[in-house]
Amino acid sequence: MTLEEYQRRIKQNYRWNFIWMTIDNMMFFFILMGLSPYTVLPFYVRHFTQSKIIFGLVPAIFILGNTLPQPFMANFLKNRTDRKKYLMISAFVQRFGILGFLLLSVLTPSLHLSNTVTILIFFAMLALQNIASGFYIPTWIDFLGKTIPENRGMLFGISNFLGGLLGIGIGWLLTYLLEQFPFDQAMQVIFGITFVASMVSFVAILSWRETIPPLNHYGFEQKKKNHLIIAIRDANFARYLIWRCLLVILEIAISFYALAALDVLEISVAQVGVFTLVLALSETILNPLWGWLGDKNGFLKITLIATIAGSLAALFAASAKSIGTYYLVFFLAGAMLSGLQISNFNIIYEFSPANMVPAYLAVSQFALSPLSGVMPFIGGAIAERFGYAKNFRIAGLAGMVIFLGMLFMVKDPKLKMRP
């Protein structure tokens, strides 16, 4: 295939792929709400243990599983032109993990599994799902970059908005179920709906049309280069990664907000559904705005705004004494999460040469791993010994420092893309 034929086919399939990738990303966003590592899953684990350190393992495995496999997959993809078959394999394993959550919620009460066994199986399924995601993500982001060469921010904005609408529904449903039904039955419904959504996503992935680029698309010399080393030696990218890694402190804090509210306010467990609803509402409302602003002004600015929102959320949570304050905390946390989710991938296209996207993404995600592995234990230990407020206050102040560091030390990569 000639380069001209390749570009013609990309353009020919653009609308079809845009629609099906929007559907897939919409379902992904909905699944992320149903299996939220910040509200739903820590709450599920809380039913079987009171250890705050184990609570912190949920977002840690979520982040580590999604990051550690990426350099290996990026290196594997370097000399390969096809992507879809690797997407299908990792997507299948992801759904096996989600099915594991559903089966666990059904079998735990019926087989009277002990709390220890339930927790072990839960974390095994969580690790399986997220490690598969770690292999999936660099393949997917490279496929997306080639298939959707423009308006990617809008694709994320639209799909996250639609997925957020569904997430609002699952937040309301969780609230209703926890009020009207026993815990076991409520979680079975939530996990069941999430699994169905994952299968809709799988159908969307099957529907994507792949156009394999010609072998000489980037040139033989480019293929011989070590893309990971080039990404690591990019000085501005390295400065961005240092500050972005520190943002894990704010991300980990979110998983403790709902648990803190339950302890501090002594409210009904059904309130977890309301918090999930507020989180989903915030992300839903803001995603199209972040996508539009990012496409227009660059995604570094969205990351900075998200950092401020997350810092304020942590500082408000440190002194929260009313349910209204916690609603504000979760709205600001949603603003941070949506801003980071839409920026994490899209900013890579601004930093990276077109043929090195998997490598730049892998380095960026892998760089998160050290702090991601340590912070949940530190956060859990601080909460265990000094209480949640101290934990949140440290996170909020750290967020302000991170904002200033990124603002003054990282050059906006969007500027170099402009003619």
C-alpha positions, 0 to 999 in steps of 0.5 A, a space after each residue: 500500500 502506498 502512503 497516499 492510499 493509506 491516508 485515503 483509507 484513514 480519511 474514508 474510515 474516519 467517521 465510522 471509527 470516530 463513532 465506534 471509538 466514541 461508543 467504546 470510550 463512553 462505555 469505558 467511562 461508564 465502567 470506570 464509574 461502576 468499578 470506581 477505584 475511588 468510591 465503589 471498590 474501596 466501599 466494597 472492600 470496606 465490607 470485609 476489612 477495616 484496614 485503611 492500608 488495604 483500602 489504599 491498595 485499590 487505587 494503587 493496583 489500579 494505577 500500577 496495573 495500568 502503568 507497569 506493563 506499558 514499556 514492555 508493550 511499547 517496545 513490543 509494538 515498535 517494529 509492528 504495524 498492526 494493532 487490532 489483534 493485540 487490542 482484542 487479546 488484552 480487551 478479552 482478558 480485561 472482561 474476564 477480570 470484570 466477570 470475576 467481580 460479578 462471580 465473586 459478589 454472587 459466590 461470596 454469600 452463597 458459599 459463605 467465603 471468609 473475608 480473607 478469601 474474598 479479599 484475596 480473590 477480589 485483588 486477584 481480579 483487580 490485578 488481572 483487569 488492570 494489568 490487561 489494561 496496561 497492555 491495552 492502553 499503549 496499543 489503543 492510544 497508538 491506534 487512536 492516534 493513527 485512526 483519528 488524526 484530528 479532533 481527539 480532544 472532542 472525541 474524549 469530551 463527547 464520549 466521556 460526557 455520554 459515559 458520564 450521563 450513564 455514570 450518573 445513572 449508576 450513582 443513583 442506582 447504587 444509592 437506591 440499591 443500598 437503601 432498599 436491598 442488602 449489600 450483597 444484592 446491591 453489589 451484584 446488580 452494579 457488577 452485573 451492569 458493569 459487565 454488560 457495559 464491558 461487552 458493549 465496549 467489546 462489540 465496539 472494539 470488534 467494529 473498528 476498521 484498522 488501516 495498516 500503514 505501509 512498511 516505509 511509513 516512518 522509515 527504516 532508520 526510525 525503527 532502529 532507534 530506541 524510542 524509549 530512550 529518546 522519550 526519556 531524554 526529552 528534557 521538557 517531557 522529563 520535567 513534566 513527568 516529575 510534576 505529573 508523578 507527584 500528582 499521584 498524591 492527590 489521586 490517591 487521596 480521593 479513595 479516602 474521601 467517601 470513607 472519611 465522610 462515613 466515619 466523620 459524619 456517621 451517615 448511611 452507606 447509601 450516601 456512597 452512591 450519592 458521592 459517586 453521583 456527584 463525582 460522575 456529574 462533575 466529570 460529565 459536565 466538565 469533560 466536553 469543556 476540557 476536550 474543547 479547551 484542550 484542542 484549542 489551547 493545549 492539554 498542559 493548561 487542563 492539567 494545571 486547572 485539574 491540579 488546582 481543583 484537586 488541591 482545593 478538594 483535599 483542603 476542603 476535605 481536611 476540614 469538612 464537617 457537613 454533607 454539603 462540604 463533601 458534595 463540594 469535595 467530590 465535585 472538585 475531585 471530579 473536575 480533577 479526575 476528568 481533567 487528568 483523564 482527558 489530558 493524560 493521553 492527549 498531551 502525549 500527542 503534543 510532546 511526542 513525534 507521531 511515530 513514538 506515541 507508544 514509547 512516550 505514553 509508556 514512559 509517562 505511565 511507567 513514571 507514575 509507578 514508584 509513587 503509585 506503589 508507595 503513596 497508598 501505604 503512606 496515605 493509609 498509614 497517616 490516616 491510621 495514625 493521625 486521621 484522615 484530615 492530616 492526610 488530606 491537608 498534606 495532599 492539598 498543600 502538595 498539590 499547590 506546590 505541584 501546580 507552581 512547579 508545573 506552571 513555571 518549569 514546564 514549557 507548553 508543548 502545544 506551542 511547538 506544534 503551532 506554525 
